[in-house]
Amino acid sequence: MQALRSYVCGRWISGTGTAQTLLNPATEVPLATASSEGVDLAAALDYARNTGGPALRALGFAERGALLQGMADALQDARDELLALNMANGGNTRSDAKFDVDGAIATLLAYAELGQALGAGKFLVDGEGIQLGRSPRFHGQHFSVPRHGVAVHVNAFNFPAWGLAEKAAAALLAGMPVLSKPATATAMAAHRAMQVIAEAKVLPEGALQMLVGAPRDLPALLGAQDVLAFTGSGGTGERIRALPNIIRHSVRVNVEADSLNAAVLGPEVAPRGDMYELFLKEVVRDITQKAGQKCTAIRRILVPRALLAAVKEDLVEMLGATKVGDPADEESRMGPLATATQLKDVLSGMERLQTEGERIAGKPGRLSEKGFFVSPSLFLIEGGTVVHEHEVFGPVASILPYEDTPAAIVARGNGGLVCSIYSEDTAFIEEAVAGLAPWHGRIYLGHPKIELSPGPGTVLPQLVHGGPGRAGGGEELGGRRALSFYLQRVALEGSRPVIQGLGKGGVA
């Protein structure tokens, strides 16, 4: 059985003490062990700050983009191996494994392209210069420069490859070194990705490190120049933000947490029409893809009461046709949940939903003695509070009929990553967007004439990923916007010729 090691200070280090065992969630067969005990976390952070940071800051954006291209090429060469690990350790079907691995590669390529577009500059020139007084020589200008710290990335279990890549791409392009901490239970794909990148020698020493196993007191070691990006539960995000050093040093923290994402069907949509069929297809895909273990998955389905009977019948039929089984079986369309803890939480969450509504699709309980399998489940809920307060992080969604404005119902979720709207009624769309936009980081407007749309559940590197309130209040990706988390905006005030001269090293 493989023992996963951490990659810190330029070498692979084995953990000590009691290790966590990583399983195949379809068979519960042990695959690997991981421990971070004995790894010098302070030394790893210092190595990033003092070795990786200076090396990255010495490069221009185009050169940093070339590093990301090298990472993408290395992962592409190891794609089949990463897919296999994703299936074995993550419980993903091959299609779901591609969603993770290909998403990681595509994100790296997108930021490599952005680096080439930004060119040789090493920092960003923020806006136009400003004359500050009567004299045109008294000048002000904002710059955004790389911070002299380390970016610690704590990633979730559901996207081991993409989670690593999407956070690292923005940080490295901004000129900030990374210490990545994948979720231990599904770390095999992330660990192998780190091995591939290290073997390819495409990055400067200290630019990218990986801690495998428990994070221990890693967040408590961060200082004023460091940043922390966390994806996971809202409760853990709260505890991180409350750490004394995070407060004392004003450490930048980005949290992407729970999200009760909604899909809204417009009142004018006709059953069996193209918009209706698109709505059904994308809802079912979001419920079943990666066994519903996506932060962007649709949890609440808002349907006009006049369409309730049709939607209910069609979704029940489509979900019932989903073959659940071992991802090693090519006929399986949905694999197991990732861990025993996930299984326990999902079963408990479904019981909570059933106290407020009716299960109309799926079977209660686990589907087999071995493996963490559940059936895709659908609830019909009229009123209630649990559906707006608790995310069941699995293949579970609830239909909520509406009669007036759906935005008020969606807002009860207190902030989300994405809300999707399926309508061609311009007035309805305008009203819905106005009501939903303040509560979301992204709004997806479904339309059947858009070719090859990935749907609301796919996070695109060009658009912001994050959301207010329950969703964590954070913001990642968004093209050039992603760099701002890793840069310090500074205002220069003084002689116009001097400031303009300094600005020649940046990118407008």
C-alpha positions as CSV (number, residue, x, y, z in Angstrom):
1,M,0.0,0.0,0.0
2,Q,1.4,3.4,-1.0
3,A,2.4,5.9,1.7
4,L,1.8,9.4,0.4
5,R,4.5,11.9,1.2
6,S,4.6,15.7,1.4
7,Y,6.7,17.8,-1.0
8,V,8.3,20.6,1.0
9,C,11.6,22.4,1.0
10,G,12.6,20.9,-2.3
11,R,12.2,17.2,-1.3
12,W,9.7,14.5,-0.5
13,I,9.2,13.9,3.2
14,S,7.4,10.9,4.8
15,G,5.0,11.7,7.7
16,T,5.4,9.9,11.0
17,G,2.9,8.8,13.7
18,T,-0.6,7.4,13.0
19,A,-1.5,7.8,9.4
20,Q,-5.0,8.2,7.8
21,T,-6.0,5.4,5.4
22,L,-7.3,6.3,2.0
23,L,-10.0,4.0,0.6
24,N,-11.6,3.1,-2.7
25,P,-15.2,4.4,-1.8
26,A,-16.8,1.8,-4.1
27,T,-15.2,-1.2,-2.5
28,E,-13.8,0.2,0.8
29,V,-10.4,-1.4,-0.1
30,P,-7.5,0.5,1.4
31,L,-5.3,2.2,-1.2
32,A,-2.8,4.4,0.6
33,T,-1.9,6.1,3.8
34,A,-1.1,9.7,4.6
35,S,0.3,11.6,7.5
36,S,1.8,15.1,7.9
37,E,3.2,14.5,11.4
38,G,6.9,15.3,11.5
39,V,6.8,17.7,8.6
40,D,8.3,21.1,9.6
41,L,5.5,23.5,8.6
42,A,7.4,26.6,9.6
43,A,10.3,25.6,7.4
44,A,8.0,24.9,4.5
45,L,6.5,28.4,4.8
46,D,9.9,30.1,5.1
47,Y,11.1,28.1,2.0
48,A,8.2,29.5,0.0
49,R,8.7,33.0,1.2
50,N,12.5,33.2,0.9
51,T,13.1,30.9,-2.1
52,G,10.0,30.6,-4.2
53,G,8.8,34.1,-3.8
54,P,11.9,36.0,-5.0
55,A,12.2,33.6,-8.0
56,L,8.6,34.2,-9.1
57,R,8.8,38.0,-8.6
58,A,11.9,38.1,-10.8
59,L,9.8,36.9,-13.7
60,G,7.3,38.8,-15.8
61,F,3.7,37.7,-16.3
62,A,4.5,36.1,-19.7
63,E,7.3,34.0,-18.0
64,R,5.0,33.0,-15.2
65,G,2.4,32.1,-17.8
66,A,5.0,29.8,-19.4
67,L,5.4,28.0,-16.1
68,L,1.7,27.3,-16.0
69,Q,1.9,26.1,-19.6
70,G,4.6,23.7,-18.5
71,M,2.4,22.4,-15.6
72,A,-0.5,21.9,-18.0
73,D,1.7,20.0,-20.4
74,A,3.0,17.8,-17.6
75,L,-0.5,17.0,-16.4
76,Q,-1.7,16.3,-19.9
77,D,1.0,13.7,-20.3
78,A,-0.1,12.0,-17.1
79,R,-3.9,12.4,-17.8
80,D,-4.8,8.7,-18.0
81,E,-3.0,8.0,-14.7
82,L,-4.7,10.9,-13.0
83,L,-8.1,9.8,-14.3
84,A,-7.6,6.3,-12.9
85,L,-6.6,7.6,-9.5
86,N,-9.7,9.9,-9.5
87,M,-11.9,6.9,-10.2
88,A,-10.3,4.6,-7.7
89,N,-9.8,7.0,-4.8
90,G,-12.6,9.5,-5.5
91,G,-15.4,7.2,-6.6
92,N,-15.7,9.1,-9.8
93,T,-17.0,7.6,-13.1
94,R,-14.6,8.2,-15.9
95,S,-16.8,11.1,-17.1
96,D,-16.7,12.7,-13.7
97,A,-12.9,12.1,-13.4
98,K,-12.5,14.0,-16.7
99,F,-14.5,16.8,-15.3
100,D,-11.8,17.2,-12.6
101,V,-8.6,16.5,-14.4
102,D,-9.5,18.2,-17.7
103,G,-10.8,21.1,-15.7
104,A,-7.5,21.4,-14.0
105,I,-5.5,21.4,-17.3
106,A,-7.9,23.8,-19.0
107,T,-7.7,26.3,-16.0
108,L,-3.9,26.2,-16.1
109,L,-4.0,26.8,-19.9
110,A,-6.4,29.7,-19.5
111,Y,-4.1,31.5,-17.0
112,A,-1.0,30.7,-19.1
113,E,-2.8,32.5,-22.0
114,L,-3.6,35.4,-19.7
115,G,0.1,35.6,-18.7
116,Q,1.1,35.8,-22.3
117,A,-1.5,38.6,-22.9
118,L,-0.2,40.6,-19.9
119,G,3.4,40.4,-21.3
120,A,6.7,41.3,-19.7
121,G,5.5,43.4,-16.8
122,K,5.9,42.2,-13.3
123,F,3.0,44.0,-11.6
124,L,-0.2,45.7,-12.6
125,V,-0.8,49.4,-13.1
126,D,-4.2,50.1,-11.6
127,G,-6.2,52.7,-13.4
128,E,-5.2,56.0,-14.8
129,G,-2.8,58.4,-13.1
130,I,-4.3,61.4,-11.3
131,Q,-3.2,65.0,-11.0
132,L,-3.3,65.8,-7.3
133,G,-3.0,69.6,-7.3
134,R,-2.6,72.6,-9.4
135,S,0.8,71.5,-10.6
136,P,0.7,68.8,-13.2
137,R,3.9,67.4,-11.7
138,F,2.1,66.4,-8.4
139,H,0.8,63.0,-9.4
140,G,-0.8,59.9,-8.0
141,Q,-1.0,56.4,-9.4
142,H,-2.1,53.0,-8.0
143,F,0.0,49.9,-8.6
144,S,-0.8,46.3,-7.6
145,V,2.3,44.3,-6.7
146,P,3.0,40.7,-5.5
147,R,2.9,40.2,-1.8
148,H,6.1,38.9,-0.1
149,G,4.4,35.9,1.6
150,V,3.1,32.5,0.8
151,A,-0.3,31.5,-0.5
152,V,-1.7,28.5,1.5
153,H,-4.4,26.7,-0.3
154,V,-6.6,24.2,1.7
155,N,-8.7,22.3,-0.9
156,A,-11.8,20.2,-0.7
157,F,-12.1,16.4,-1.3
158,N,-14.3,16.6,-4.4
159,F,-11.9,18.2,-6.9
160,P,-8.4,17.1,-6.0
161,A,-6.8,18.0,-9.4
162,W,-8.9,21.1,-10.3
163,G,-8.7,22.5,-6.7
164,L,-4.9,22.3,-6.9
165,A,-4.7,23.9,-10.3
166,E,-7.3,26.7,-10.1
167,K,-5.9,28.2,-6.9
168,A,-2.3,27.7,-7.9
169,A,-2.7,29.1,-11.4
170,A,-3.8,32.5,-10.1
171,A,-1.3,32.7,-7.3
172,L,1.7,31.7,-9.4
173,L,0.7,34.1,-12.2
174,A,0.5,36.9,-9.6
175,G,4.0,36.1,-8.5
176,M,3.2,34.4,-5.1
177,P,4.5,30.9,-4.1
178,V,2.0,28.2,-3.0
179,L,1.7,25.6,-0.3
180,S,-1.2,23.4,-1.3
181,K,-3.0,21.1,1.2
182,P,-5.4,18.7,-0.5
183,A,-8.2,16.9,1.4
184,T,-6.6,13.8,2.8
185,A,-9.3,11.3,2.0
186,T,-9.1,11.8,-1.8
187,A,-5.5,13.1,-2.0
188,M,-4.1,10.4,-4.4
189,A,-4.8,12.3,-7.6
190,A,-3.4,15.6,-6.2
191,H,-0.4,13.9,-4.8
192,R,0.4,12.3,-8.2
193,A,-0.2,15.6,-9.9
194,M,2.4,17.2,-7.6
195,Q,4.8,14.3,-8.4
196,V,4.4,14.9,-12.1
197,I,4.9,18.6,-11.8
198,A,8.0,18.2,-9.6
199,E,9.5,15.6,-12.0
200,A,9.0,17.9,-14.9
201,K,11.0,20.6,-13.2
202,V,8.9,23.3,-14.7
203,L,8.8,25.6,-11.7
204,P,11.4,27.4,-9.7
205,E,12.3,25.9,-6.3
206,G,9.8,26.7,-3.6
207,A,7.2,28.0,-6.0
208,L,4.8,25.0,-5.3
209,Q,4.8,22.7,-2.3
210,M,2.3,20.2,-1.1
211,L,1.4,19.1,2.4
212,V,-0.4,15.7,2.6
213,G,-2.3,14.8,5.7
214,A,-3.8,16.9,8.5
215,P,-3.1,20.7,8.3
216,R,-2.2,20.7,12.0
217,D,-1.5,24.3,13.0
218,L,-0.7,25.5,9.5
219,P,-3.2,28.5,9.4
220,A,-1.9,29.6,12.8
221,L,1.6,30.1,11.4
222,L,0.6,32.7,8.8
223,G,1.6,36.4,8.9
224,A,0.7,39.7,7.4
225,Q,2.1,39.1,3.9
226,D,0.6,35.6,3.6
227,V,-2.9,34.6,2.3
228,L,-5.1,31.6,2.9
229,A,-7.7,30.3,0.4
230,F,-9.9,27.7,1.9
231,T,-12.6,25.5,0.3
232,G,-14.8,23.5,2.6
233,S,-17.5,23.8,5.2
234,G,-18.7,27.1,6.5
235,G,-18.0,26.1,10.1
236,T,-14.3,25.4,9.4
237,G,-14.1,28.7,7.5
238,E,-15.5,30.5,10.6
239,R,-12.9,28.9,12.8
240,I,-10.0,29.8,10.5
241,R,-11.2,33.5,10.4
242,A,-11.3,33.5,14.2
243,L,-7.7,32.4,14.7
244,P,-5.8,35.0,16.8
245,N,-3.0,35.4,14.3
246,I,-5.4,35.8,11.4
247,I,-7.1,38.6,13.3
248,R,-3.9,40.1,14.7
249,H,-2.0,40.2,11.4
250,S,-5.1,40.9,9.2
251,V,-4.2,37.8,7.1
252,R,-6.2,37.7,3.9
253,V,-8.6,34.8,3.9
254,N,-10.8,33.7,1.0
255,V,-13.5,31.1,1.9
256,E,-15.6,29.2,-0.5
257,A,-18.2,27.3,1.5
258,D,-21.7,25.9,1.6
259,S,-24.1,26.9,-1.1
260,L,-27.7,26.1,-1.6
261,N,-27.6,26.8,-5.4
262,A,-31.0,27.1,-7.1
263,A,-32.4,26.5,-10.6
264,V,-35.4,28.7,-11.5
265,L,-37.8,27.6,-14.3
266,G,-39.7,30.6,-15.8
267,P,-43.5,30.6,-15.7
268,E,-43.9,30.8,-19.5
269,V,-41.9,27.7,-20.3
270,A,-43.9,25.0,-22.0
271,P,-43.4,21.3,-21.2
272,R,-41.6,19.4,-23.9
273,G,-40.2,22.6,-25.4
274,D,-36.5,23.1,-25.9
275,M,-36.1,25.3,-22.8
276,Y,-38.0,22.8,-20.7
277,E,-35.9,19.9,-21.9
278,L,-32.7,21.8,-21.3
279,F,-33.8,22.6,-17.7
280,L,-34.5,18.9,-17.0
281,K,-31.2,17.7,-18.5
282,E,-29.1,20.2,-16.6
283,V,-30.9,19.6,-13.3
284,V,-30.4,15.8,-13.6
285,R,-26.8,16.3,-14.5
286,D,-26.1,18.5,-11.5
287,I,-27.8,16.0,-9.1
288,T,-25.9,13.0,-10.4
289,Q,-22.5,14.4,-11.6
290,K,-19.8,13.4,-9.1
291,A,-22.7,12.0,-7.0
292,G,-23.8,15.5,-6.3
293,Q,-20.6,16.4,-4.6
294,K,-20.1,19.7,-6.3
295,C,-20.1,23.1,-4.6
296,T,-22.1,24.4,-7.6
297,A,-24.6,21.6,-7.7
298,I,-28.3,22.5,-7.9
299,R,-29.9,21.9,-4.5
300,R,-33.2,23.8,-4.8
301,I,-35.4,23.5,-7.9
302,L,-37.9,26.4,-8.2
303,V,-40.9,25.5,-10.4
304,P,-44.1,27.4,-11.2
305,R,-46.9,25.7,-9.6
306,A,-48.7,25.2,-12.9
307,L,-45.7,23.2,-14.1
308,L,-45.1,21.2,-10.9
309,A,-46.9,18.0,-12.0
310,A,-45.0,17.8,-15.3
311,V,-41.6,18.6,-13.8
312,K,-42.1,16.2,-10.9
313,E,-43.0,13.3,-13.2
314,D,-40.2,13.9,-15.6
315,L,-37.4,14.3,-13.0
316,V,-38.5,11.2,-11.1
317,E,-38.4,9.2,-14.3
318,M,-35.0,10.5,-15.4
319,L,-33.4,10.1,-12.0
320,G,-34.8,6.6,-11.7
321,A,-33.0,5.6,-14.9
322,T,-29.6,6.6,-13.5
323,K,-27.4,3.5,-13.0
324,V,-25.5,3.7,-9.7
325,G,-22.5,1.5,-9.3
326,D,-18.8,1.0,-9.2
327,P,-17.0,3.5,-11.5
328,A,-15.0,0.5,-12.8
329,D,-18.2,-0.7,-14.5
330,E,-18.5,1.3,-17.7
331,E,-22.3,1.2,-17.5
332,S,-22.3,3.1,-14.2
333,R,-23.5,6.7,-14.5
334,M,-23.1,7.6,-10.9
335,G,-20.5,6.4,-8.4
336,P,-20.4,6.4,-4.6
337,L,-20.0,9.2,-2.2
338,A,-16.3,9.8,-1.4
339,T,-16.1,8.8,2.2
340,A,-17.9,7.1,5.1
341,T,-18.3,10.5,6.7
342,Q,-19.9,11.8,3.5
343,L,-22.3,8.9,3.5
344,K,-23.3,9.5,7.1
345,D,-23.8,13.2,6.5
346,V,-25.9,12.7,3.4
347,L,-28.2,10.1,5.0
348,S,-28.7,12.4,8.0
349,G,-29.4,15.4,5.7
350,M,-32.0,13.5,3.7
351,E,-33.7,12.5,7.0
352,R,-33.8,16.2,7.9
353,L,-35.4,17.1,4.5
354,Q,-38.0,14.4,4.9
355,T,-39.2,16.0,8.1
356,E,-40.4,19.0,5.9
357,G,-41.4,17.3,2.7
358,E,-42.0,14.2,0.7
359,R,-39.3,12.0,-0.9
360,I,-40.5,11.5,-4.5
361,A,-37.4,9.8,-6.0
362,G,-34.6,7.6,-4.6
363,K,-34.4,5.1,-1.9
364,P,-33.7,5.9,1.8
365,G,-30.5,4.5,3.3
366,R,-27.3,3.2,1.7
367,L,-27.7,0.9,-1.3
368,S,-25.2,-1.8,-0.4
369,E,-23.2,-3.2,2.5
370,K,-19.9,-2.3,0.8
371,G,-19.2,1.0,-0.7
372,F,-20.7,4.4,0.1
373,F,-23.6,4.3,-2.4
374,V,-26.9,6.2,-2.2
375,S,-29.5,6.7,-4.9
376,P,-30.1,10.1,-6.5
377,S,-32.9,11.5,-4.4
378,L,-35.6,14.2,-4.9
379,F,-37.9,15.8,-2.4
380,L,-41.0,17.9,-2.8
381,I,-41.1,20.6,-0.2
382,E,-43.9,23.2,0.4
383,G,-42.6,25.8,2.8
384,G,-40.1,24.7,5.5
385,T,-36.8,26.0,6.6
386,V,-34.3,23.2,6.5
387,V,-34.1,23.2,2.7
388,H,-32.9,26.8,2.9
389,E,-30.5,26.3,5.8
390,H,-28.8,22.9,5.3
391,E,-26.9,21.7,2.3
392,V,-27.0,18.0,1.7
393,F,-23.7,17.5,-0.1
394,G,-24.7,14.6,-2.3
395,P,-27.1,13.5,-5.1
396,V,-30.0,15.3,-3.4
397,A,-32.2,18.1,-4.5
398,S,-35.7,19.5,-3.6
399,I,-38.5,20.9,-5.7
400,L,-40.0,24.1,-4.4
401,P,-43.2,25.3,-6.2
402,Y,-43.6,29.1,-6.4
403,E,-46.4,31.3,-7.3
404,D,-45.1,34.9,-7.2
405,T,-41.4,36.0,-7.3
406,P,-38.9,33.1,-7.0
407,A,-36.0,35.5,-6.0
408,A,-37.5,36.0,-2.5
409,I,-37.5,32.2,-2.0
410,V,-33.9,31.8,-3.3
411,A,-32.6,34.6,-1.1
412,R,-33.6,32.5,2.0
413,G,-30.5,30.5,1.2
414,N,-28.5,33.5,2.4
415,G,-26.0,33.6,-0.4
416,G,-24.9,31.2,-3.1
417,L,-22.2,30.4,-5.7
418,V,-24.5,30.2,-8.7
419,C,-28.2,30.4,-9.5
420,S,-29.6,29.3,-12.9
421,I,-32.6,30.8,-14.7
422,Y,-34.4,29.0,-17.5
423,S,-36.7,31.5,-19.3
424,E,-37.1,33.5,-22.5
425,D,-39.4,36.1,-21.0
426,T,-37.3,39.3,-20.9
427,A,-39.3,40.9,-18.2
428,F,-39.1,37.8,-16.0
429,I,-35.4,37.5,-16.5
430,E,-34.7,41.2,-15.7
431,E,-36.8,41.0,-12.5
432,A,-35.2,37.7,-11.5
433,V,-31.6,38.9,-12.1
434,A,-32.2,42.1,-10.2
435,G,-33.5,40.1,-7.2
436,L,-30.9,37.3,-7.4
437,A,-27.7,39.1,-8.3
438,P,-26.9,40.5,-4.8
439,W,-27.1,37.0,-3.4
440,H,-24.8,35.2,-5.8
441,G,-21.4,35.2,-7.3
442,R,-22.7,34.0,-10.7
443,I,-26.0,33.8,-12.5
444,Y,-26.4,31.3,-15.4
445,L,-29.0,32.1,-18.0
446,G,-29.8,28.8,-19.7
447,H,-30.7,28.8,-23.3
448,P,-31.1,25.9,-25.7
449,K,-29.5,27.7,-28.6
450,I,-26.2,28.0,-26.9
451,E,-24.0,25.2,-28.3
452,L,-21.9,23.1,-26.0
453,S,-22.8,25.0,-22.8
454,P,-21.3,23.2,-19.8
455,G,-24.3,24.3,-17.6
456,P,-24.4,26.0,-14.2
457,G,-22.3,23.4,-12.4
458,T,-19.1,24.1,-14.3
459,V,-16.8,26.7,-13.0
460,L,-15.1,28.6,-15.8
461,P,-11.7,30.2,-15.3
462,Q,-12.8,33.4,-17.1
463,L,-15.6,34.1,-14.6
464,V,-15.7,34.8,-10.9
465,H,-16.2,31.8,-8.6
466,G,-17.5,32.6,-5.1
467,G,-20.5,34.1,-3.5
468,P,-21.7,36.2,-0.5
469,G,-23.1,35.1,2.8
470,R,-23.4,31.3,3.3
471,A,-21.2,30.8,0.2
472,G,-18.2,32.2,2.2
473,G,-18.0,35.8,0.9
474,G,-15.0,34.9,-1.2
475,E,-14.0,35.3,-4.8
476,E,-11.7,33.2,-7.0
477,L,-10.9,33.0,-10.7
478,G,-12.5,35.6,-13.0
479,G,-9.5,36.0,-15.3
480,R,-7.3,38.9,-14.3
481,R,-9.6,39.6,-11.3
482,A,-8.1,36.4,-9.7
483,L,-4.8,38.1,-9.3
484,S,-6.0,40.8,-6.9
485,F,-6.2,38.4,-3.9
486,Y,-2.4,37.9,-4.2
487,L,-1.4,41.4,-5.0
488,Q,-1.1,44.5,-2.7
489,R,-2.6,47.7,-4.1
490,V,-0.4,50.6,-3.3
491,A,-0.9,54.3,-4.0
492,L,2.2,56.2,-5.2
493,E,2.2,60.0,-4.6
494,G,4.8,62.4,-5.8
495,S,6.6,63.5,-9.0
496,R,4.8,62.6,-12.2
497,P,8.0,61.7,-14.2
498,V,9.3,59.5,-11.4
499,I,6.0,57.6,-10.9
500,Q,5.5,57.2,-14.7
501,G,9.0,55.8,-14.9
502,L,8.3,53.3,-12.2
503,G,5.1,52.3,-14.0
504,K,7.0,51.2,-17.1
505,G,7.7,47.9,-15.3
506,G,4.1,47.2,-15.0
507,V,1.0,46.3,-17.1
508,A,-1.9,48.6,-17.5
